Amino acid sequence: MFITDICSLKKYKGEVGIEIEVEGEDLPPEGPLGWRKEEDGSLRGESGEFVLERPCSRNSVGTFLSRIYDAYEENESYIVASPRQSVHIHINVQDVPADKIFNYILLFLMFEPMLVRYCGEGRSNNLFCLRSSDAEYLLTSLEKAAASGSLMELGSDALRYSAINVNALFKYGSLEFRSMRGATDQKTLEDWVGMLLKLKDFAISIENPKELLAMFRSMDTFSFAQTVFGEYTHILYNSESQEEMIESARSVKMIAYMGDWDKLRGDRQPPSYAAAFSTAVIDTMGASIYRDIRRQRESLEGIQSIEQMLEEAAESEEEEVRMEERLGRELDDEEVQDRVANLEIIDREEGEVQW
């Protein structure tokens, strides 16, 4: 299933859309080739928003950005560092299957703290690009969408001011990333687009969000980040990243395990809930969420009983522990400690094993 299967959208071949909000003096009176200049009521003084007329290929991002920065130089523009301005990047996902779109969203959320930090001071807690930790409505909507096997739960206009605007799926067939600060240099913007495309490419390569979380659990956090971001890892990863990534993965794991990924792919077979839920997930469910999922499961024809599901999940968890023990014996002490830090973070207040 693709977003174009459920929405009537104009088809675009280009992959990257860019919107640059600016305030300053002696700004270009109109957009250079390939750009248009629009008024933006949220800006003050001499201002405007430069918008790509149509999405461009990933290989031409630098060319189009050069035209904007050359126009600044030709007009001797002075760009004010204002908190009101920002850069919004749209990544076209019209040709990305729905379950891979979830991969993309969850992958961004797993790296969200470090990505927003890269976007500049003042971007955290910004009301026009809220992180999932600041506005949990996005996580709630993703849980509903995953459990129902439908992207339509993400169509609320209330989601448009998240750091990742999923509402753009229904308007343009894109995911909009809103966190980047306004007054910045061309190299920073090119790297930012590069990071977002790395996320997309990796998301497409993974089967579904359950597989994504399984891969995260099997690696230390730096190796996982390096696998995703490659040459950008050294720009993003710092001393806070391990704890941030583990906490972020914890916040999205319910979405990954609740998902009806077969339905989102368009498969007609009912999902295997025994495989979808581990005892660790069951243990960490809130009572109300657990009751909702239980009702959904029991309403499906031919679904296994909850008792049988839990027994099979427990067996799967025991096998996973045995595999980890065998793997641990093959690693040196330093690697074991790093793996344990990623897989078995102990909640000191509740005594709950988390990852």
N, C-alpha and C positions, 0 to 999 in steps of 0.2 A: 504494500500500500504506500502511495506517495501523497504528499500534501495536495498535489494537483488532482488527485482522485476525489477529494472531498470539497475542494474549493475551485471556483472558476477564476483562474489567474492568468494574467498576461505572461507568456513564456519569455524567459530571458536566457540568452546563451552565456553572457558574462557571469563571472563568479563573485566579483567584489563591487559593492556600492559604497560610496564615501560621501559623508556630509560634514563639512567643516564650518563651525560657527566662529565668527571673529568679531572683536571690537577693537577699534584703534583709530588711526588717523591716516588720511591719504590712501584709503583702500582702493583696490582696482574697481572701477565703476561697473564692470561687468565681468562675467566669468570668462576665462581663456578657453581655447578650443577644447570641446568635450565637457565643459562645465557650464552651469547656469548660476546666476546669483539671485537669491531670494531674500525677501524681508523676513525677519524673525522677531516677533513681538516680545520674546523673552530677553532680548539683548538691549543694550543701552548705548546712546550716543551714536557716532558713526559706526555702523555695524552691518552685518549681513551673513548669510549662510551660502557657502559655495557647495553645490550639489552636482555630483557626476550625472550627466544627462542619461546615461544608461550604464549598467554594470560592465566592468571591464574584466579582461582576463587577468589571472594572477601574475602573468609575466609582464603586463603593461602597467601595473600599479605605480612603479617608479616613474614611468614616463608621464602619467597624468598628474602625479604629485609635483613633479618638476615644473609643470606648466603653472601651477598655483604659486609655487615659491618664486619662480621667475617673474610672475606678474607682481608679486609683492615687491621684488627688487626693482623692477622697472618703474613702479609708481612710488618708490621710496616709502613704502608703507611702514607704519609703526604699529605693531600688534600689542595690545594691552593684555597683561596676564590677569584676566578676569575670571572669577569662579563661575560666572554665568555661561561661559562658552565651553564647548566640548567638541569632540570629534566622534561621530557615530559611524560604525562600520557594519555594513550588511554583507553577510555571506550567503550566497544563493544555495538553497538546499532543495530546489524543486525536483532534482533528479536523485535525491537521497531517500532510501526507504525509511518509513516511519520509525522502525525500531532503531535504525542507525541515527536518526535525528535525536532520539532519546540518548543514545550513546554520547552524542555531541554535547547535548545540554548537561548531562551528568558529569562528563569529563571537564567541562568548563567549571562547574560548581566545585569539583574536587580540587581544582587549582585556583579557585576564585580569589582567596586572600592574596596570593602572590601576584596574580595578574592585575588585580585592582591596585595593589601597591606600586606596580610598575607604571600604572597610569598617572600617578602623581599624588602629592599631598592634597588633602581636601576632597579626594574622590570617594573615600570611605564615608559612609553615612550621608552622602549627597542625595538629596530627595529626588533627583532626576535620574539616578543610576544606582538604586538601592541593591545592596548585596543580599543574598538569601538569608544571611545571619541577621540582617536588619529588618527584613520584611518576609516572614515565613509563609506568606500567602502563596508565593511561587512554589514552595515545597509541597504545600497542601494540594495545590492544583495539579502538580506533577504526580502525586500519589493517586489522585482520582483518575487522571488520564491513564496512568499505568495499569491500575486495577480494572478499568473499564475497557482497556484496549482501544482507546479512541483519543485522537489528538484534539477533539472538539472541546475538551475540558480546558484547553489552553487558550481559548479564544477571548477571554475576558479582557476588556480594555483596561482593567485595573492592573494588569501585568505589564503594561507598556513602559513603566518607569523603573523596571528592574535593570540590573547591570546587564543581564541578557534578556532582551525583550522577545519573548516567545510569541506574543500577539502579532508580530510582524509576519509570522508564518501565513496568516490568513489574509494579509493585505498584499504581500509581495512574494511569498514563498521563500522567505529568508529568515535568518536569525540576526537580530540587531544587537550589536555590542556597544554599549553607551558609556563606558567608564573612562575613556581616554580624555585627558585634559585638553583644553583648547590651544593656547599659545605654546607650540612645541616645534621641534625641528623636523625636517623631512625624514631623516634616518630613523628617528623614534617611531614615526608613523609607519614607515616601511617595515620595521621590525615587528610592530604591533600587528599589522596585517599578516605578516609571516607566521607569528605565533598562533593566530586564530586559524590559519589554514593548516598548520601542523595538527591542531586539535581536530579539525575536520577530517583530515586524511587518516589519522589514527582511529577516529570514531568509526569511519567506514570499514576499517580493517578488522574490527572486532564484531563477533557474532551478535551479541546483545548485551544489555547492561549487566546481567548476571555474570557473563564471561569477563566483562570489564572489571567488576569488583573482584572476581577470582584472580585475575592477573595482578591487580593491585596488592592483594593479600600475599601473593607468592614472591613479591619483590620488596627490597628496601625502597624507601621513598625517593632517594636520589636516583637510583637506577630506573625507577618507574618514570620520574620526570624526564630523565635523559632519553628514555625510549620514546617518549611523546614529543619532546621539544628539540632534541638534538642540539644544534649549535646555540640555541637560545637559553639552554639550561643555566649556564653560568650567569646570565643576566637576571634570571628569575629566582633561583634557589639560594636561600641563605640559612642562617642558623635557626630561624623560626619555622622553616618550611616543613620539617618532619612532623612537628606537632600540629601545624595547620592542616596538612594533608590528611592526617589520620582523623582529625576532628571533622573535616569536610566530608571524608568518605563515610564517616559514621552518620552524617546527616542525610546522606542520599541512599544508604543501603536499603531502607524500607522500600524506596521506589524501585530499586533494581529487583528485589525479591518479590514484590507484589505484581510486577508487570505481566500482562498477558501478551507476551512478545510474539507468539504464534499468530494471534489475532491481528496484531499490528502489521505483521508481515503479509497477512492475507491468507494464512493457512486456515484450514477448516477443522483441524483436529484440536480437541480441548487440551489445554496446557497440563503438564505433569506437575501438580502442586507439591508432590513429595520431593521432587528435585528442586523446586523453587524455594522451599523454606528449610532453613537449618534450625536446630534447636536454639542456637544463639539468637536468631531473629525472633523466634516465638517468645523467648524469655524476655526480650526487650520491647515487645509490643505493649502499647497501652491497652487497657481493657476495652475501651470503646473501639479502637482500631481493630483489635482482634475479633470482636463480635461482628463488625462489618464484614471483615474478610471471611469469617466463618459462614455468615449468611450467603455471601456470594458463592462460596465453594459448594455449600449444600444445595444451592439452587441449580447447579449444573448436573445434567443427567449423567448418571454413571460415574460420578466422582467418588473417589475413595473416602471412606469415613475418616474423620479427623484423627481418631485413634490410630488407624493404620498409617495415615500420613506422618504422624509424629514418630511412630516406631521406625518407619523407613528413614525419616530425617535423622533420627538418633543414630541409626546404623551408619548412615552416610557420614555423620559427624565423627563417630568413632573411627571410621576408616581414614578420615582426613587427619585425625590426631596421630594415627599409626604412621601415615605417610610423612607427616611433619617430623615425627621422632626419627624415622629412618633417614630423612633428609638432614636432620640436625646432626646425626652422627657423622655425616659426610662433610660437614662444614667445620671450619676452625672456630675457635671461641668468639672471635670478634664478629664474624658473620652471623653466628647464632644469636648473639646479643642484639644485633641490628634487626634480624628477622623477628625476634621476640618482641622488640620494641614496636614493631609494626603490626604484629598479629595479636598480641595479648596485652593491650593496654588495660590495666585494672582500674576500674572506677573505685576510687578510695572510699567514697561515701556509701555506695550500694554493694560493693564487692562483686560487681558484674564484669565478666570478661568481655572486652570489646576490642575492636580493631580499628 
